[in-house]
Amino acid sequence: MKTFVRNPNTGIYPATEDCVHALEVLNVDRMLYISATMGLEPA
């Protein structure tokens, strides 16, 4: 399985080290998608 992280760096809030905006996965038979919201403030 090959993966590619997709983190645009213009026009949206930048991703942090522990979050990605999108993950492209190639050659998989089964996929589970989940989503969450990134915190915009340290607190």
GIFENPE-V26966 format. One record per residue. N is the residue number from 1. RES is the residue in three letters. PSI is psi in degrees with one decimal (NA if undefined). OMEGA is omega in whole degrees, 0 to 359 (none if undefined). Layout:
[[N & RES & PSI & OMEGA] [N & RES & PSI & OMEGA]]
This chain:
[[1 & MET & 131.8 & 180] [2 & LYS & 135.0 & 180] [3 & THR & 151.5 & 177] [4 & PHE & 122.5 & 175] [5 & VAL & 133.7 & 179] [6 & ARG & 103.9 & 179] [7 & ASN & 91.8 & 176] [8 & PRO & 145.9 & 181] [9 & ASN & 8.2 & 175] [10 & THR & 143.2 & 174] [11 & GLY & -9.2 & 178] [12 & ILE & 164.4 & 178] [13 & TYR & 130.2 & 183] [14 & PRO & 146.5 & 177] [15 & ALA & 155.2 & 177] [16 & THR & 178.4 & 181] [17 & GLU & -28.9 & 184] [18 & ASP & 14.5 & 181] [19 & CYS & 147.2 & 176] [20 & VAL & 153.1 & 178] [21 & HIS & -36.6 & 180] [22 & ALA & 152.2 & 177] [23 & LEU & 119.0 & 178] [24 & GLU & 128.6 & 181] [25 & VAL & 127.9 & 180] [26 & LEU & 148.4 & 173] [27 & ASN & 52.1 & 176] [28 & VAL & 151.8 & 178] [29 & ASP & -26.0 & 184] [30 & ARG & 139.7 & 184] [31 & MET & 137.3 & 174] [32 & LEU & 124.4 & 179] [33 & TYR & 132.0 & 174] [34 & ILE & 160.0 & 178] [35 & SER & 159.4 & 180] [36 & ALA & 176.9 & 178] [37 & THR & 136.5 & 176] [38 & MET & 139.9 & 174] [39 & GLY & 140.5 & 182] [40 & LEU & -8.3 & 179] [41 & GLU & 150.6 & 181] [42 & PRO & -30.2 & 181] [43 & ALA & NA & none]]
